[in-house]
């Protein structure tokens, strides 16, 4: 997910950020973009019907736990 976030922030291909070239770069770029856009769509879908900000945050957290099980290790300790 970091590669996707960095790609969006810097407007740079993920493979360029990672120093990957050639056919592998194409595959990495496609994989990162596919995962990132699919994840964002799942977050959007989960939060679309939320009536409060808190409900939307909980829905987004559920999606994140499902898509990125190890994300909890790196989450904000104040929100656990």
mmCIF file of the N, C-alpha and C atoms, coordinates in Angstrom:
data_MODEL
# 
_entry.id   MODEL 
# 
loop_
_atom_site.group_PDB 
_atom_site.id 
_atom_site.type_symbol 
_atom_site.label_atom_id 
_atom_site.label_alt_id 
_atom_site.label_comp_id 
_atom_site.label_asym_id 
_atom_site.label_entity_id 
_atom_site.label_seq_id 
_atom_site.pdbx_PDB_ins_code 
_atom_site.Cartn_x 
_atom_site.Cartn_y 
_atom_site.Cartn_z 
_atom_site.occupancy 
_atom_site.B_iso_or_equiv 
_atom_site.pdbx_formal_charge 
_atom_site.auth_seq_id 
_atom_site.auth_comp_id 
_atom_site.auth_asym_id 
_atom_site.auth_atom_id 
_atom_site.pdbx_PDB_model_num 
ATOM 1   N N  . UNK A 1 1  ? 0.820   -1.183 0.000   1.00 0.00 ? 1  UNK A N  1 
ATOM 2   C CA . UNK A 1 1  ? 0.000   0.000  0.000   1.00 0.00 ? 1  UNK A CA 1 
ATOM 3   C C  . UNK A 1 1  ? 0.869   1.254  0.000   1.00 0.00 ? 1  UNK A C  1 
ATOM 4   N N  . UNK A 1 2  ? 2.038   1.169  0.622   1.00 0.00 ? 2  UNK A N  1 
ATOM 5   C CA . UNK A 1 2  ? 2.932   2.327  0.645   1.00 0.00 ? 2  UNK A CA 1 
ATOM 6   C C  . UNK A 1 2  ? 3.325   2.750  -0.759  1.00 0.00 ? 2  UNK A C  1 
ATOM 7   N N  . UNK A 1 3  ? 3.579   1.789  -1.624  1.00 0.00 ? 3  UNK A N  1 
ATOM 8   C CA . UNK A 1 3  ? 3.984   2.129  -2.990  1.00 0.00 ? 3  UNK A CA 1 
ATOM 9   C C  . UNK A 1 3  ? 2.869   2.889  -3.699  1.00 0.00 ? 3  UNK A C  1 
ATOM 10  N N  . UNK A 1 4  ? 1.635   2.480  -3.483  1.00 0.00 ? 4  UNK A N  1 
ATOM 11  C CA . UNK A 1 4  ? 0.494   3.147  -4.117  1.00 0.00 ? 4  UNK A CA 1 
ATOM 12  C C  . UNK A 1 4  ? 0.343   4.575  -3.581  1.00 0.00 ? 4  UNK A C  1 
ATOM 13  N N  . UNK A 1 5  ? 0.459   4.723  -2.276  1.00 0.00 ? 5  UNK A N  1 
ATOM 14  C CA . UNK A 1 5  ? 0.337   6.037  -1.661  1.00 0.00 ? 5  UNK A CA 1 
ATOM 15  C C  . UNK A 1 5  ? 1.453   6.967  -2.144  1.00 0.00 ? 5  UNK A C  1 
ATOM 16  N N  . UNK A 1 6  ? 2.673   6.448  -2.179  1.00 0.00 ? 6  UNK A N  1 
ATOM 17  C CA . UNK A 1 6  ? 3.808   7.248  -2.670  1.00 0.00 ? 6  UNK A CA 1 
ATOM 18  C C  . UNK A 1 6  ? 3.629   7.611  -4.136  1.00 0.00 ? 6  UNK A C  1 
ATOM 19  N N  . UNK A 1 7  ? 3.121   6.662  -4.927  1.00 0.00 ? 7  UNK A N  1 
ATOM 20  C CA . UNK A 1 7  ? 2.902   6.905  -6.348  1.00 0.00 ? 7  UNK A CA 1 
ATOM 21  C C  . UNK A 1 7  ? 1.935   8.075  -6.527  1.00 0.00 ? 7  UNK A C  1 
ATOM 22  N N  . UNK A 1 8  ? 0.857   8.064  -5.770  1.00 0.00 ? 8  UNK A N  1 
ATOM 23  C CA . UNK A 1 8  ? -0.134  9.129  -5.887  1.00 0.00 ? 8  UNK A CA 1 
ATOM 24  C C  . UNK A 1 8  ? 0.422   10.464 -5.422  1.00 0.00 ? 8  UNK A C  1 
ATOM 25  N N  . UNK A 1 9  ? 1.178   10.451 -4.343  1.00 0.00 ? 9  UNK A N  1 
ATOM 26  C CA . UNK A 1 9  ? 1.708   11.690 -3.782  1.00 0.00 ? 9  UNK A CA 1 
ATOM 27  C C  . UNK A 1 9  ? 2.768   12.330 -4.675  1.00 0.00 ? 9  UNK A C  1 
ATOM 28  N N  . UNK A 1 10 ? 3.584   11.492 -5.297  1.00 0.00 ? 10 UNK A N  1 
ATOM 29  C CA . UNK A 1 10 ? 4.701   12.022 -6.093  1.00 0.00 ? 10 UNK A CA 1 
ATOM 30  C C  . UNK A 1 10 ? 4.436   12.032 -7.594  1.00 0.00 ? 10 UNK A C  1 
ATOM 31  N N  . UNK A 1 11 ? 3.304   11.436 -8.009  1.00 0.00 ? 11 UNK A N  1 
ATOM 32  C CA . UNK A 1 11 ? 2.977   11.319 -9.434  1.00 0.00 ? 11 UNK A CA 1 
ATOM 33  C C  . UNK A 1 11 ? 4.105   10.633 -10.203 1.00 0.00 ? 11 UNK A C  1 
ATOM 34  N N  . UNK A 1 12 ? 4.608   9.567  -9.591  1.00 0.00 ? 12 UNK A N  1 
ATOM 35  C CA . UNK A 1 12 ? 5.720   8.802  -10.157 1.00 0.00 ? 12 UNK A CA 1 
ATOM 36  C C  . UNK A 1 12 ? 5.341   7.328  -10.191 1.00 0.00 ? 12 UNK A C  1 
ATOM 37  N N  . UNK A 1 13 ? 5.765   6.626  -11.221 1.00 0.00 ? 13 UNK A N  1 
ATOM 38  C CA . UNK A 1 13 ? 5.469   5.193  -11.326 1.00 0.00 ? 13 UNK A CA 1 
ATOM 39  C C  . UNK A 1 13 ? 6.104   4.448  -10.155 1.00 0.00 ? 13 UNK A C  1 
ATOM 40  N N  . UNK A 1 14 ? 5.396   3.461  -9.594  1.00 0.00 ? 14 UNK A N  1 
ATOM 41  C CA . UNK A 1 14 ? 5.950   2.696  -8.469  1.00 0.00 ? 14 UNK A CA 1 
ATOM 42  C C  . UNK A 1 14 ? 7.300   2.063  -8.804  1.00 0.00 ? 14 UNK A C  1 
ATOM 43  N N  . UNK A 1 15 ? 7.438   1.558  -10.007 1.00 0.00 ? 15 UNK A N  1 
ATOM 44  C CA . UNK A 1 15 ? 8.697   0.918  -10.384 1.00 0.00 ? 15 UNK A CA 1 
ATOM 45  C C  . UNK A 1 15 ? 9.858   1.911  -10.368 1.00 0.00 ? 15 UNK A C  1 
ATOM 46  N N  . UNK A 1 16 ? 9.590   3.146  -10.735 1.00 0.00 ? 16 UNK A N  1 
ATOM 47  C CA . UNK A 1 16 ? 10.631  4.171  -10.703 1.00 0.00 ? 16 UNK A CA 1 
ATOM 48  C C  . UNK A 1 16 ? 11.031  4.456  -9.260  1.00 0.00 ? 16 UNK A C  1 
ATOM 49  N N  . UNK A 1 17 ? 10.040  4.521  -8.377  1.00 0.00 ? 17 UNK A N  1 
ATOM 50  C CA . UNK A 1 17 ? 10.328  4.753  -6.958  1.00 0.00 ? 17 UNK A CA 1 
ATOM 51  C C  . UNK A 1 17 ? 11.176  3.632  -6.369  1.00 0.00 ? 17 UNK A C  1 
ATOM 52  N N  . UNK A 1 18 ? 10.989  2.411  -6.903  1.00 0.00 ? 18 UNK A N  1 
ATOM 53  C CA . UNK A 1 18 ? 11.710  1.244  -6.390  1.00 0.00 ? 18 UNK A CA 1 
ATOM 54  C C  . UNK A 1 18 ? 12.989  0.950  -7.163  1.00 0.00 ? 18 UNK A C  1 
ATOM 55  N N  . UNK A 1 19 ? 13.237  1.675  -8.245  1.00 0.00 ? 19 UNK A N  1 
ATOM 56  C CA . UNK A 1 19 ? 14.427  1.440  -9.045  1.00 0.00 ? 19 UNK A CA 1 
ATOM 57  C C  . UNK A 1 19 ? 14.356  0.169  -9.874  1.00 0.00 ? 19 UNK A C  1 
ATOM 58  N N  . UNK A 1 20 ? 13.144  -0.171 -10.331 1.00 0.00 ? 20 UNK A N  1 
ATOM 59  C CA . UNK A 1 20 ? 12.933  -1.379 -11.132 1.00 0.00 ? 20 UNK A CA 1 
ATOM 60  C C  . UNK A 1 20 ? 12.700  -0.955 -12.579 1.00 0.00 ? 20 UNK A C  1 
ATOM 61  N N  . UNK A 1 21 ? 13.292  -1.701 -13.518 1.00 0.00 ? 21 UNK A N  1 
ATOM 62  C CA . UNK A 1 21 ? 13.180  -1.335 -14.939 1.00 0.00 ? 21 UNK A CA 1 
ATOM 63  C C  . UNK A 1 21 ? 12.792  -2.545 -15.778 1.00 0.00 ? 21 UNK A C  1 
ATOM 64  N N  . UNK A 1 22 ? 12.397  -2.279 -16.997 1.00 0.00 ? 22 UNK A N  1 
ATOM 65  C CA . UNK A 1 22 ? 12.083  -3.342 -17.945 1.00 0.00 ? 22 UNK A CA 1 
ATOM 66  C C  . UNK A 1 22 ? 10.694  -3.923 -17.742 1.00 0.00 ? 22 UNK A C  1 
ATOM 67  N N  . UNK A 1 23 ? 10.553  -5.174 -18.171 1.00 0.00 ? 23 UNK A N  1 
ATOM 68  C CA . UNK A 1 23 ? 9.270   -5.853 -18.104 1.00 0.00 ? 23 UNK A CA 1 
ATOM 69  C C  . UNK A 1 23 ? 8.789   -6.026 -16.668 1.00 0.00 ? 23 UNK A C  1 
ATOM 70  N N  . UNK A 1 24 ? 9.705   -6.224 -15.755 1.00 0.00 ? 24 UNK A N  1 
ATOM 71  C CA . UNK A 1 24 ? 9.341   -6.361 -14.342 1.00 0.00 ? 24 UNK A CA 1 
ATOM 72  C C  . UNK A 1 24 ? 8.704   -5.055 -13.848 1.00 0.00 ? 24 UNK A C  1 
ATOM 73  N N  . UNK A 1 25 ? 9.211   -3.934 -14.310 1.00 0.00 ? 25 UNK A N  1 
ATOM 74  C CA . UNK A 1 25 ? 8.655   -2.637 -13.917 1.00 0.00 ? 25 UNK A CA 1 
ATOM 75  C C  . UNK A 1 25 ? 7.192   -2.530 -14.327 1.00 0.00 ? 25 UNK A C  1 
ATOM 76  N N  . UNK A 1 26 ? 6.879   -2.965 -15.516 1.00 0.00 ? 26 UNK A N  1 
ATOM 77  C CA . UNK A 1 26 ? 5.500   -2.947 -16.006 1.00 0.00 ? 26 UNK A CA 1 
ATOM 78  C C  . UNK A 1 26 ? 4.605   -3.791 -15.098 1.00 0.00 ? 26 UNK A C  1 
ATOM 79  N N  . UNK A 1 27 ? 5.063   -4.976 -14.751 1.00 0.00 ? 27 UNK A N  1 
ATOM 80  C CA . UNK A 1 27 ? 4.280   -5.873 -13.900 1.00 0.00 ? 27 UNK A CA 1 
ATOM 81  C C  . UNK A 1 27 ? 4.095   -5.272 -12.501 1.00 0.00 ? 27 UNK A C  1 
ATOM 82  N N  . UNK A 1 28 ? 5.134   -4.687 -11.954 1.00 0.00 ? 28 UNK A N  1 
ATOM 83  C CA . UNK A 1 28 ? 5.049   -4.065 -10.632 1.00 0.00 ? 28 UNK A CA 1 
ATOM 84  C C  . UNK A 1 28 ? 4.063   -2.897 -10.669 1.00 0.00 ? 28 UNK A C  1 
ATOM 85  N N  . UNK A 1 29 ? 4.171   -2.053 -11.680 1.00 0.00 ? 29 UNK A N  1 
ATOM 86  C CA . UNK A 1 29 ? 3.263   -0.911 -11.801 1.00 0.00 ? 29 UNK A CA 1 
ATOM 87  C C  . UNK A 1 29 ? 1.807   -1.372 -11.875 1.00 0.00 ? 29 UNK A C  1 
ATOM 88  N N  . UNK A 1 30 ? 1.545   -2.369 -12.691 1.00 0.00 ? 30 UNK A N  1 
ATOM 89  C CA . UNK A 1 30 ? 0.172   -2.879 -12.830 1.00 0.00 ? 30 UNK A CA 1 
ATOM 90  C C  . UNK A 1 30 ? -0.329  -3.459 -11.513 1.00 0.00 ? 30 UNK A C  1 
ATOM 91  N N  . UNK A 1 31 ? 0.505   -4.220 -10.843 1.00 0.00 ? 31 UNK A N  1 
ATOM 92  C CA . UNK A 1 31 ? 0.091   -4.847 -9.581  1.00 0.00 ? 31 UNK A CA 1 
ATOM 93  C C  . UNK A 1 31 ? -0.196  -3.794 -8.512  1.00 0.00 ? 31 UNK A C  1 
ATOM 94  N N  . UNK A 1 32 ? 0.659   -2.810 -8.392  1.00 0.00 ? 32 UNK A N  1 
ATOM 95  C CA . UNK A 1 32 ? 0.485   -1.767 -7.380  1.00 0.00 ? 32 UNK A CA 1 
ATOM 96  C C  . UNK A 1 32 ? -0.784  -0.964 -7.654  1.00 0.00 ? 32 UNK A C  1 
ATOM 97  N N  . UNK A 1 33 ? -0.984  -0.577 -8.904  1.00 0.00 ? 33 UNK A N  1 
ATOM 98  C CA . UNK A 1 33 ? -2.167  0.213  -9.253  1.00 0.00 ? 33 UNK A CA 1 
ATOM 99  C C  . UNK A 1 33 ? -3.440  -0.617 -9.072  1.00 0.00 ? 33 UNK A C  1 
ATOM 100 N N  . UNK A 1 34 ? -3.413  -1.870 -9.486  1.00 0.00 ? 34 UNK A N  1 
ATOM 101 C CA . UNK A 1 34 ? -4.595  -2.724 -9.333  1.00 0.00 ? 34 UNK A CA 1 
ATOM 102 C C  . UNK A 1 34 ? -4.952  -2.895 -7.861  1.00 0.00 ? 34 UNK A C  1 
ATOM 103 N N  . UNK A 1 35 ? -3.973  -3.204 -7.035  1.00 0.00 ? 35 UNK A N  1 
ATOM 104 C CA . UNK A 1 35 ? -4.235  -3.381 -5.611  1.00 0.00 ? 35 UNK A CA 1 
ATOM 105 C C  . UNK A 1 35 ? -4.727  -2.077 -4.991  1.00 0.00 ? 35 UNK A C  1 
ATOM 106 N N  . UNK A 1 36 ? -4.035  -0.989 -5.269  1.00 0.00 ? 36 UNK A N  1 
ATOM 107 C CA . UNK A 1 36 ? -4.393  0.297  -4.661  1.00 0.00 ? 36 UNK A CA 1 
ATOM 108 C C  . UNK A 1 36 ? -5.783  0.774  -5.034  1.00 0.00 ? 36 UNK A C  1 
ATOM 109 N N  . UNK A 1 37 ? -6.132  0.681  -6.301  1.00 0.00 ? 37 UNK A N  1 
ATOM 110 C CA . UNK A 1 37 ? -7.465  1.131  -6.719  1.00 0.00 ? 37 UNK A CA 1 
ATOM 111 C C  . UNK A 1 37 ? -8.553  0.200  -6.183  1.00 0.00 ? 37 UNK A C  1 
ATOM 112 N N  . UNK A 1 38 ? -8.283  -1.083 -6.129  1.00 0.00 ? 38 UNK A N  1 
ATOM 113 C CA . UNK A 1 38 ? -9.256  -2.029 -5.578  1.00 0.00 ? 38 UNK A CA 1 
ATOM 114 C C  . UNK A 1 38 ? -9.467  -1.775 -4.084  1.00 0.00 ? 38 UNK A C  1 
ATOM 115 N N  . UNK A 1 39 ? -8.392  -1.519 -3.380  1.00 0.00 ? 39 UNK A N  1 
ATOM 116 C CA . UNK A 1 39 ? -8.472  -1.222 -1.944  1.00 0.00 ? 39 UNK A CA 1 
ATOM 117 C C  . UNK A 1 39 ? -9.266  0.067  -1.713  1.00 0.00 ? 39 UNK A C  1 
ATOM 118 N N  . UNK A 1 40 ? -8.959  1.105  -2.471  1.00 0.00 ? 40 UNK A N  1 
ATOM 119 C CA . UNK A 1 40 ? -9.692  2.363  -2.334  1.00 0.00 ? 40 UNK A CA 1 
ATOM 120 C C  . UNK A 1 40 ? -11.176 2.178  -2.631  1.00 0.00 ? 40 UNK A C  1 
ATOM 121 N N  . UNK A 1 41 ? -11.503 1.376  -3.645  1.00 0.00 ? 41 UNK A N  1 
ATOM 122 C CA . UNK A 1 41 ? -12.905 1.112  -3.980  1.00 0.00 ? 41 UNK A CA 1 
ATOM 123 C C  . UNK A 1 41 ? -13.599 0.384  -2.833  1.00 0.00 ? 41 UNK A C  1 
ATOM 124 N N  . UNK A 1 42 ? -12.916 -0.561 -2.205  1.00 0.00 ? 42 UNK A N  1 
ATOM 125 C CA . UNK A 1 42 ? -13.496 -1.290 -1.077  1.00 0.00 ? 42 UNK A CA 1 
ATOM 126 C C  . UNK A 1 42 ? -13.738 -0.355 0.109   1.00 0.00 ? 42 UNK A C  1 
ATOM 127 N N  . UNK A 1 43 ? -12.816 0.554  0.358   1.00 0.00 ? 43 UNK A N  1 
ATOM 128 C CA . UNK A 1 43 ? -12.987 1.542  1.425   1.00 0.00 ? 43 UNK A CA 1 
ATOM 129 C C  . UNK A 1 43 ? -14.183 2.433  1.115   1.00 0.00 ? 43 UNK A C  1 
ATOM 130 N N  . UNK A 1 44 ? -14.252 2.910  -0.111  1.00 0.00 ? 44 UNK A N  1 
ATOM 131 C CA . UNK A 1 44 ? -15.354 3.791  -0.515  1.00 0.00 ? 44 UNK A CA 1 
ATOM 132 C C  . UNK A 1 44 ? -16.695 3.084  -0.370  1.00 0.00 ? 44 UNK A C  1 
ATOM 133 N N  . UNK A 1 45 ? -16.758 1.856  -0.820  1.00 0.00 ? 45 UNK A N  1 
ATOM 134 C CA . UNK A 1 45 ? -17.995 1.083  -0.738  1.00 0.00 ? 45 UNK A CA 1 
ATOM 135 C C  . UNK A 1 45 ? -18.411 0.859  0.719   1.00 0.00 ? 45 UNK A C  1 
ATOM 136 N N  . UNK A 1 46 ? -17.449 0.572  1.573   1.00 0.00 ? 46 UNK A N  1 
ATOM 137 C CA . UNK A 1 46 ? -17.746 0.307  2.982   1.00 0.00 ? 46 UNK A CA 1 
ATOM 138 C C  . UNK A 1 46 ? -18.191 1.558  3.729   1.00 0.00 ? 46 UNK A C  1 
ATOM 139 N N  . UNK A 1 47 ? -17.661 2.698  3.351   1.00 0.00 ? 47 UNK A N  1 
ATOM 140 C CA . UNK A 1 47 ? -17.964 3.927  4.078   1.00 0.00 ? 47 UNK A CA 1 
ATOM 141 C C  . UNK A 1 47 ? -19.112 4.730  3.474   1.00 0.00 ? 47 UNK A C  1 
ATOM 142 N N  . UNK A 1 48 ? -19.564 4.362  2.302   1.00 0.00 ? 48 UNK A N  1 
ATOM 143 C CA . UNK A 1 48 ? -20.586 5.147  1.589   1.00 0.00 ? 48 UNK A CA 1 
ATOM 144 C C  . UNK A 1 48 ? -21.884 5.286  2.379   1.00 0.00 ? 48 UNK A C  1 
ATOM 145 N N  . UNK A 1 49 ? -22.300 4.252  3.057   1.00 0.00 ? 49 UNK A N  1 
ATOM 146 C CA . UNK A 1 49 ? -23.572 4.302  3.768   1.00 0.00 ? 49 UNK A CA 1 
ATOM 147 C C  . UNK A 1 49 ? -23.475 4.719  5.220   1.00 0.00 ? 49 UNK A C  1 
ATOM 148 N N  . UNK A 1 50 ? -22.306 5.065  5.681   1.00 0.00 ? 50 UNK A N  1 
ATOM 149 C CA . UNK A 1 50 ? -22.121 5.414  7.092   1.00 0.00 ? 50 UNK A CA 1 
ATOM 150 C C  . UNK A 1 50 ? -22.814 6.738  7.411   1.00 0.00 ? 50 UNK A C  1 
ATOM 151 N N  . UNK A 1 51 ? -23.489 6.750  8.533   1.00 0.00 ? 51 UNK A N  1 
ATOM 152 C CA . UNK A 1 51 ? -24.230 7.952  8.924   1.00 0.00 ? 51 UNK A CA 1 
ATOM 153 C C  . UNK A 1 51 ? -23.382 8.925  9.743   1.00 0.00 ? 51 UNK A C  1 
ATOM 154 N N  . UNK A 1 52 ? -22.329 8.418  10.372  1.00 0.00 ? 52 UNK A N  1 
ATOM 155 C CA . UNK A 1 52 ? -21.461 9.287  11.165  1.00 0.00 ? 52 UNK A CA 1 
ATOM 156 C C  . UNK A 1 52 ? -20.010 9.056  10.758  1.00 0.00 ? 52 UNK A C  1 
ATOM 157 N N  . UNK A 1 53 ? -19.179 9.995  11.156  1.00 0.00 ? 53 UNK A N  1 
ATOM 158 C CA . UNK A 1 53 ? -17.747 9.865  10.864  1.00 0.00 ? 53 UNK A CA 1 
ATOM 159 C C  . UNK A 1 53 ? -17.166 8.645  11.568  1.00 0.00 ? 53 UNK A C  1 
ATOM 160 N N  . UNK A 1 54 ? -17.608 8.432  12.800  1.00 0.00 ? 54 UNK A N  1 
ATOM 161 C CA . UNK A 1 54 ? -17.122 7.293  13.571  1.00 0.00 ? 54 UNK A CA 1 
ATOM 162 C C  . UNK A 1 54 ? -17.485 5.969  12.895  1.00 0.00 ? 54 UNK A C  1 
ATOM 163 N N  . UNK A 1 55 ? -18.694 5.877  12.396  1.00 0.00 ? 55 UNK A N  1 
ATOM 164 C CA . UNK A 1 55 ? -19.127 4.657  11.698  1.00 0.00 ? 55 UNK A CA 1 
ATOM 165 C C  . UNK A 1 55 ? -18.303 4.447  10.432  1.00 0.00 ? 55 UNK A C  1 
ATOM 166 N N  . UNK A 1 56 ? -18.002 5.534  9.727   1.00 0.00 ? 56 UNK A N  1 
ATOM 167 C CA . UNK A 1 56 ? -17.189 5.434  8.514   1.00 0.00 ? 56 UNK A CA 1 
ATOM 168 C C  . UNK A 1 56 ? -15.775 4.979  8.851   1.00 0.00 ? 56 UNK A C  1 
ATOM 169 N N  . UNK A 1 57 ? -15.210 5.518  9.942   1.00 0.00 ? 57 UNK A N  1 
ATOM 170 C CA . UNK A 1 57 ? -13.865 5.121  10.350  1.00 0.00 ? 57 UNK A CA 1 
ATOM 171 C C  . UNK A 1 57 ? -13.816 3.643  10.741  1.00 0.00 ? 57 UNK A C  1 
ATOM 172 N N  . UNK A 1 58 ? -14.848 3.178  11.436  1.00 0.00 ? 58 UNK A N  1 
ATOM 173 C CA . UNK A 1 58 ? -14.893 1.765  11.818  1.00 0.00 ? 58 UNK A CA 1 
ATOM 174 C C  . UNK A 1 58 ? -15.027 0.875  10.584  1.00 0.00 ? 58 UNK A C  1 
ATOM 175 N N  . UNK A 1 59 ? -15.839 1.290  9.644   1.00 0.00 ? 59 UNK A N  1 
ATOM 176 C CA . UNK A 1 59 ? -16.001 0.516  8.416   1.00 0.00 ? 59 UNK A CA 1 
ATOM 177 C C  . UNK A 1 59 ? -14.692 0.468  7.634   1.00 0.00 ? 59 UNK A C  1 
ATOM 178 N N  . UNK A 1 60 ? -14.001 1.588  7.563   1.00 0.00 ? 60 UNK A N  1 
ATOM 179 C CA . UNK A 1 60 ? -12.714 1.635  6.870   1.00 0.00 ? 60 UNK A CA 1 
ATOM 180 C C  . UNK A 1 60 ? -11.688 0.757  7.580   1.00 0.00 ? 60 UNK A C  1 
ATOM 181 N N  . UNK A 1 61 ? -11.710 0.754  8.905   1.00 0.00 ? 61 UNK A N  1 
ATOM 182 C CA . UNK A 1 61 ? -10.780 -0.074 9.669   1.00 0.00 ? 61 UNK A CA 1 
ATOM 183 C C  . UNK A 1 61 ? -11.042 -1.560 9.420   1.00 0.00 ? 61 UNK A C  1 
ATOM 184 N N  . UNK A 1 62 ? -12.314 -1.937 9.313   1.00 0.00 ? 62 UNK A N  1 
ATOM 185 C CA . UNK A 1 62 ? -12.643 -3.341 9.020   1.00 0.00 ? 62 UNK A CA 1 
ATOM 186 C C  . UNK A 1 62 ? -12.088 -3.750 7.654   1.00 0.00 ? 62 UNK A C  1 
ATOM 187 N N  . UNK A 1 63 ? -12.245 -2.869 6.680   1.00 0.00 ? 63 UNK A N  1 
ATOM 188 C CA . UNK A 1 63 ? -11.716 -3.161 5.338   1.00 0.00 ? 63 UNK A CA 1 
ATOM 189 C C  . UNK A 1 63 ? -10.201 -3.285 5.397   1.00 0.00 ? 63 UNK A C  1 
ATOM 190 N N  . UNK A 1 64 ? -9.554  -2.385 6.102   1.00 0.00 ? 64 UNK A N  1 
ATOM 191 C CA . UNK A 1 64 ? -8.098  -2.422 6.205   1.00 0.00 ? 64 UNK A CA 1 
ATOM 192 C C  . UNK A 1 64 ? -7.629  -3.708 6.869   1.00 0.00 ? 64 UNK A C  1 
ATOM 193 N N  . UNK A 1 65 ? -8.298  -4.121 7.940   1.00 0.00 ? 65 UNK A N  1 
ATOM 194 C CA . UNK A 1 65 ? -7.914  -5.379 8.603   1.00 0.00 ? 65 UNK A CA 1 
ATOM 195 C C  . UNK A 1 65 ? -8.087  -6.572 7.672   1.00 0.00 ? 65 UNK A C  1 
ATOM 196 N N  . UNK A 1 66 ? -9.114  -6.530 6.838   1.00 0.00 ? 66 UNK A N  1 
ATOM 197 C CA . UNK A 1 66 ? -9.353  -7.638 5.918   1.00 0.00 ? 66 UNK A CA 1 
ATOM 198 C C  . UNK A 1 66 ? -8.314  -7.646 4.785   1.00 0.00 ? 66 UNK A C  1 
ATOM 199 N N  . UNK A 1 67 ? -8.003  -6.476 4.245   1.00 0.00 ? 67 UNK A N  1 
ATOM 200 C CA . UNK A 1 67 ? -7.083  -6.386 3.118   1.00 0.00 ? 67 UNK A CA 1 
ATOM 201 C C  . UNK A 1 67 ? -5.620  -6.420 3.545   1.00 0.00 ? 67 UNK A C  1 
ATOM 202 N N  . UNK A 1 68 ? -5.326  -5.843 4.688   1.00 0.00 ? 68 UNK A N  1 
ATOM 203 C CA . UNK A 1 68 ? -3.941  -5.716 5.147   1.00 0.00 ? 68 UNK A CA 1 
ATOM 204 C C  . UNK A 1 68 ? -3.836  -6.194 6.587   1.00 0.00 ? 68 UNK A C  1 
ATOM 205 N N  . UNK A 1 69 ? -3.876  -7.499 6.811   1.00 0.00 ? 69 UNK A N  1 
ATOM 206 C CA . UNK A 1 69 ? -3.881  -8.025 8.183   1.00 0.00 ? 69 UNK A CA 1 
ATOM 207 C C  . UNK A 1 69 ? -2.708  -7.542 9.029   1.00 0.00 ? 69 UNK A C  1 
ATOM 208 N N  . UNK A 1 70 ? -1.573  -7.306 8.431   1.00 0.00 ? 70 UNK A N  1 
ATOM 209 C CA . UNK A 1 70 ? -0.406  -6.875 9.213   1.00 0.00 ? 70 UNK A CA 1 
ATOM 210 C C  . UNK A 1 70 ? -0.426  -5.376 9.480   1.00 0.00 ? 70 UNK A C  1 
ATOM 211 N N  . UNK A 1 71 ? -1.397  -4.647 8.948   1.00 0.00 ? 71 UNK A N  1 
ATOM 212 C CA . UNK A 1 71 ? -1.437  -3.193 9.135   1.00 0.00 ? 71 UNK A CA 1 
ATOM 213 C C  . UNK A 1 71 ? -1.579  -2.809 10.598  1.00 0.00 ? 71 UNK A C  1 
ATOM 214 N N  . UNK A 1 72 ? -2.169  -3.681 11.391  1.00 0.00 ? 72 UNK A N  1 
ATOM 215 C CA . UNK A 1 72 ? -2.349  -3.372 12.808  1.00 0.00 ? 72 UNK A CA 1 
ATOM 216 C C  . UNK A 1 72 ? -1.011  -3.141 13.502  1.00 0.00 ? 72 UNK A C  1 
ATOM 217 N N  . UNK A 1 73 ? 0.013   -3.835 13.047  1.00 0.00 ? 73 UNK A N  1 
ATOM 218 C CA . UNK A 1 73 ? 1.345   -3.681 13.640  1.00 0.00 ? 73 UNK A CA 1 
ATOM 219 C C  . UNK A 1 73 ? 1.840   -2.244 13.506  1.00 0.00 ? 73 UNK A C  1 
ATOM 220 N N  . UNK A 1 74 ? 1.408   -1.555 12.450  1.00 0.00 ? 74 UNK A N  1 
ATOM 221 C CA . UNK A 1 74 ? 1.921   -0.237 12.154  1.00 0.00 ? 74 UNK A CA 1 
ATOM 222 C C  . UNK A 1 74 ? 0.890   0.868  12.402  1.00 0.00 ? 74 UNK A C  1 
ATOM 223 N N  . UNK A 1 75 ? -0.238  0.519  12.987  1.00 0.00 ? 75 UNK A N  1 
ATOM 224 C CA . UNK A 1 75 ? -1.287  1.506  13.191  1.00 0.00 ? 75 UNK A CA 1 
ATOM 225 C C  . UNK A 1 75 ? -0.925  2.444  14.341  1.00 0.00 ? 75 UNK A C  1 
ATOM 226 N N  . UNK A 1 76 ? -1.662  3.507  14.436  1.00 0.00 ? 76 UNK A N  1 
ATOM 227 C CA . UNK A 1 76 ? -1.464  4.511  15.469  1.00 0.00 ? 76 UNK A CA 1 
ATOM 228 C C  . UNK A 1 76 ? -1.772  3.903  16.835  1.00 0.00 ? 76 UNK A C  1 
ATOM 229 N N  . UNK A 1 77 ? -0.823  3.842  17.759  1.00 0.00 ? 77 UNK A N  1 
ATOM 230 C CA . UNK A 1 77 ? -1.045  3.214  19.064  1.00 0.00 ? 77 UNK A CA 1 
ATOM 231 C C  . UNK A 1 77 ? -2.146  3.904  19.867  1.00 0.00 ? 77 UNK A C  1 
ATOM 232 N N  . UNK A 1 78 ? -2.372  5.178  19.643  1.00 0.00 ? 78 UNK A N  1 
ATOM 233 C CA . UNK A 1 78 ? -3.400  5.884  20.401  1.00 0.00 ? 78 UNK A CA 1 
ATOM 234 C C  . UNK A 1 78 ? -4.813  5.478  19.995  1.00 0.00 ? 78 UNK A C  1 
ATOM 235 N N  . UNK A 1 79 ? -4.947  4.770  18.878  1.00 0.00 ? 79 UNK A N  1 
ATOM 236 C CA . UNK A 1 79 ? -6.271  4.384  18.385  1.00 0.00 ? 79 UNK A CA 1 
ATOM 237 C C  . UNK A 1 79 ? -6.577  2.924  18.627  1.00 0.00 ? 79 UNK A C  1 
ATOM 238 N N  . UNK A 1 80 ? -5.724  2.207  19.352  1.00 0.00 ? 80 UNK A N  1 
ATOM 239 C CA . UNK A 1 80 ? -5.959  0.772  19.616  1.00 0.00 ? 80 UNK A CA 1 
ATOM 240 C C  . UNK A 1 80 ? -6.901  0.580  20.756  1.00 0.00 ? 80 UNK A C  1 
# 
